[in-house]
């Protein structure tokens, strides 16, 4: 039976800003109770036509009737989010898509930028073997929100290790869950080309609807012709099934 999708008005409970990143906590009792790591929500601010469509965001954490979203300011919707005041309400739809299978603390998590969101949810809910997060540079205060034991990698070496999170991935048989920008995922694909079946990626994609109607979020199939829809077939896929 398909999971129920809820439409809720979420009240902004807390907003914490770290440079271009913001950690937003919304009161969403129904969605928070149902969502699992790897799933996402669609949100829309007000009834304005600019932007016209809702936007997808992976859930950073969910507990006690609240969800957290880690968002980078990049466009009109995210700029409006950053301008919200605590107590204001916006519209949410979710949870949407599939999630990561619960493999307990036997999984290596590899994230880049805002792609760390679904992995943080997994880490805090189920645990992890290793949790590698990558950012271009040090972001004051942000890394303190991750669970103890996380390995931070910055491109310029201003915090943690220098380089990219994929530089520190070993070619083992361990299961990897990953989310981040396409160049990071391509580097991971090269590292894991002999073990793509045990490498699962959560894809970040622009979406119009969030549940498979508009077909605007296709990803090419690796083993046959055609495309998967990121929103309804994913966003979590075995890397052995997709070509990016």
C-alpha positions in Angstrom: 0.0 0.0 0.0 1.4 3.4 -1.0 2.4 5.7 1.9 0.0 8.4 2.7 0.9 11.9 1.7 0.0 14.8 3.9 -0.7 18.4 3.2 0.1 20.5 6.2 0.8 24.1 7.1 4.1 24.2 8.9 4.9 26.9 11.5 8.5 28.0 11.6 9.7 27.1 15.1 13.4 28.0 14.8 15.8 29.5 12.2 19.5 29.2 12.5 21.7 30.8 9.8 25.2 29.7 9.0 26.4 31.9 6.1 24.6 30.8 3.0 23.1 27.8 4.8 20.1 27.8 7.1 18.7 25.2 9.4 14.9 25.6 9.6 12.7 23.7 12.1 9.0 23.5 11.3 6.1 22.1 13.3 4.6 19.4 11.0 3.1 16.6 13.2 1.8 14.3 10.5 4.8 14.5 8.1 7.3 14.3 11.0 5.7 11.1 12.2 5.6 9.4 8.8 8.9 10.5 7.1 11.9 8.2 6.9 15.5 9.1 6.0 15.9 9.8 2.3 12.4 11.0 1.7 11.6 14.7 0.9 8.9 17.3 1.2 7.6 19.9 -1.3 7.1 23.4 0.1 5.6 26.6 -1.1 5.6 30.0 0.5 2.3 31.9 0.3 0.1 32.0 -2.7 2.4 34.0 -4.9 3.0 33.0 -8.5 6.7 33.8 -8.4 7.9 31.1 -8.0 4.8 29.3 -9.2 5.8 25.7 -8.3 6.6 24.1 -5.0 10.2 23.1 -4.4 11.6 19.8 -3.0 13.9 19.5 0.0 15.3 16.5 1.7 14.6 16.2 5.4 17.6 16.8 7.7 15.9 15.4 10.8 12.4 14.6 12.2 11.3 14.1 15.8 8.6 15.1 18.2 6.2 16.5 15.6 8.9 18.7 14.0 11.1 18.4 10.9 14.4 20.2 10.2 15.6 21.3 6.7 19.1 22.3 5.9 18.9 24.7 3.0 21.4 26.7 1.0 20.3 30.1 -0.3 20.5 29.9 -4.1 17.3 31.3 -5.6 13.9 33.0 -5.1 12.3 30.3 -2.9 15.3 29.9 -0.7 15.7 33.6 -0.3 12.1 33.9 0.8 12.7 31.1 3.3 15.7 32.9 4.8 13.4 36.0 5.1 10.8 34.1 7.1 10.2 35.1 10.7 9.7 32.5 13.5 6.0 31.8 13.8 5.1 32.2 10.2 3.5 29.3 8.3 4.1 27.9 4.9 2.6 24.9 2.9 4.1 21.4 2.9 3.4 18.2 1.0 5.0 14.9 2.1 6.6 12.7 2.8 7.4 11.9 -0.8 9.6 9.4 -2.6 11.4 6.3 -1.2 14.0 6.3 1.5 17.2 4.6 2.6 16.8 1.0 3.8 17.6 0.7 7.5 20.9 -1.1 7.6 21.8 0.1 11.1 25.3 1.3 11.8 27.0 -0.8 9.1 26.7 1.9 6.4 29.2 4.5 5.2 27.6 7.8 4.5 29.1 10.2 2.0 27.6 13.7 1.5 28.4 17.0 -0.1 26.9 20.4 0.6 23.1 20.4 1.2 23.2 16.8 0.1 24.2 15.9 3.6 20.6 16.4 4.7 19.1 12.9 4.2 22.4 11.3 5.4 22.3 13.3 8.7 18.7 12.0 9.2 19.9 8.4 8.7 22.9 8.9 11.0 20.9 10.3 13.8 18.1 7.7 13.5 20.0 4.5 12.7 23.7 5.2 13.3 26.7 4.8 10.9 30.0 3.2 10.3 31.6 6.4 8.9 30.0 9.7 8.0 31.9 11.9 5.5 30.6 15.4 4.8 32.2 17.8 2.3 32.0 21.5 1.9 34.1 24.0 -0.1 35.3 25.8 3.1 34.8 26.2 6.8 31.3 27.4 7.7 31.2 28.9 11.2 29.0 26.9 13.5 27.5 24.6 10.9 29.5 21.5 11.5 28.4 21.4 15.2 24.9 20.4 14.1 26.2 17.0 12.8 26.3 14.0 15.1 29.5 13.1 17.0 32.0 11.1 14.9 31.3 12.9 11.6 34.4 13.4 9.4 34.4 16.9 7.8 36.3 17.5 4.6 36.8 21.0 3.1 38.2 21.7 -0.3 40.5 24.4 1.0 41.5 22.6 4.2 40.2 25.3 6.5 38.3 22.7 8.6 38.9 19.0 9.1 40.6 17.1 6.2 41.5 18.7 2.9 40.0 17.6 -0.4 36.7 15.9 -1.2 34.7 13.3 0.7 35.3 10.8 -2.1 39.0 11.1 -1.6 38.5 9.2 1.7 36.3 6.5 0.4 37.9 3.1 0.4 37.2 0.5 -2.2 35.6 -1.9 0.3 32.6 -4.1 0.1 30.7 -2.0 2.7 27.4 -0.4 1.8 27.5 3.3 0.9 24.7 5.8 1.0 25.5 9.1 -0.7 23.9 12.4 -1.7 25.5 15.5 -3.2 26.4 17.3 -6.4 26.9 15.4 -9.6 30.7 15.7 -9.8 30.9 14.1 -6.3 28.6 11.3 -7.4 30.6 10.7 -10.5 33.8 10.5 -8.5 32.1 8.0 -6.2 31.0 6.0 -9.2 34.6 5.6 -10.3 35.7 4.5 -6.9 32.9 2.0 -6.6 32.7 0.8 -10.2 33.1 -2.8 -9.1 30.5 -2.6 -6.3 27.7 -0.3 -7.7 25.1 -2.7 -6.4 26.0 -1.8 -2.8 26.2 2.0 -3.5 23.0 3.9 -3.1 22.5 7.5 -4.1 19.8 10.0 -3.2 19.5 12.3 -6.3 18.9 16.0 -6.0 16.6 17.2 -8.9 14.3 20.1 -9.7 10.7 18.9 -9.6 7.4 20.3 -10.6 5.0 18.1 -8.7 6.9 15.6 -6.5 4.9 12.5 -7.2 5.4 11.5 -10.9 2.8 13.4 -12.9 4.9 16.1 -14.6 7.8 13.8 -15.5 10.2 16.7 -15.2 12.9 15.0 -13.1 14.1 12.1 -15.2 17.3 10.2 -14.7 18.6 7.8 -17.4 18.5 4.1 -16.8 21.8 2.3 -16.9 20.8 -1.1 -18.1 18.0 -0.3 -20.6 16.4 2.5 -22.6 14.3 5.0 -20.9 14.3 7.1 -17.7 13.3 6.8 -14.1 11.4 9.6 -12.4 13.5 10.9 -9.5 10.4 11.9 -7.4 8.4 8.7 -7.6 10.9 6.0 -8.5 13.5 7.6 -6.2 15.1 9.8 -5.0 17.1 6.8 -3.6 18.5 4.5 -6.3 21.1 1.8 -6.4 23.9 3.2 -8.5 23.8 0.0 -10.6 20.4 1.1 -12.0 21.1 4.7 -13.1 23.4 6.7 -15.4 24.2 10.3 -14.4 
